[in-house]
Amino acid sequence: MTEREKIATIARDPAHRRRKSSRWIAWSVHLYTASGAVIAFAGTLAVFEGRYRDAFLLMLAATLIDATDGLFARAARVKDLTPGFDGSRLDDIVDYLGYVFLPCLLLYHAGDLPSSWGWAAVASVLLSSAFGFGAADAKTDDHFFTGFPSYWNIVALYLHAARLPVEVNAIVLVALSALVFVRIGYIYPSRTPTFRTLTIGFGLVWGVMMVLVILDLPDVPPPLLAGSLLFPVYYVVLSVYLHAGRGRRLN
């Protein structure tokens, strides 16, 4: 049998075709993750055009991709089928654009920060988050984020919608940037097992409320905005409680 005939025989093999199809599926999951970068670019254009509601909707779309690509990646066995490609690194790059850079740009461009020193607050977010993404313990084996996670898209939405004094907004950014270096474990909503069903259910309701907040911009009803804060409070309280329990187990 010639070499060409061997190749043709392998190509006709059903198992080979299934493996090839599986690899295409795995690469399509990576492409799905990478699409978040395109969304971040579209969000940047929306910010420069003053379409802040559209920018937040695009951030929401990027969040939905980020919330589901891990499930798809595990189902498609991307680590086994694309061993030469680091999907986690791709995810971090896309997340930095959509969760850090774009929200900071929006707050700065929208005038939600002091004109004189707002750039310093933005710099604190950009630099602390770079450390957060680069830290070896940024994500733990027991499914926690270490240090304040880069939820700057959520922070930006609340600050923009609440219309707080610009100095207060800047102080909030600086304070949360400092919390990146406080190595408290924050829950990974879809993967931390304790109260996961409750967290996901509560998070879905909160997600609907966030959509309503975005659609109501720039005049968000105060009761809606205040009520939506219940989930972030729950998230922080549960994170601190579980982190304390982790500390006792380690000791």
Secondary structure, DSSP 8 states (H G I E B T S, - for coil): --HHHHHHHHHH-HHHHHHHHHHHHHHHHHHHHHHHHHHHHHHHHHHHTT-HHHHHHHHHHHHHHHHHHHHHHHHHTHHHH-TTS-HHHHHHHHHIIIIIIHHHHHHHHTT-S-TTTHHHHHHHHHHHHHHHHH-TTSB-TTSEEESS---HHHHHHHHHHHT--HHHHHHHHHHHHHHTTS--EEE-TTT--TTHHHHHHHHHHHHHHHHHHHHHTTS--HHHHHHHTHHHHHHHHHHHHHHHHHHHHH-
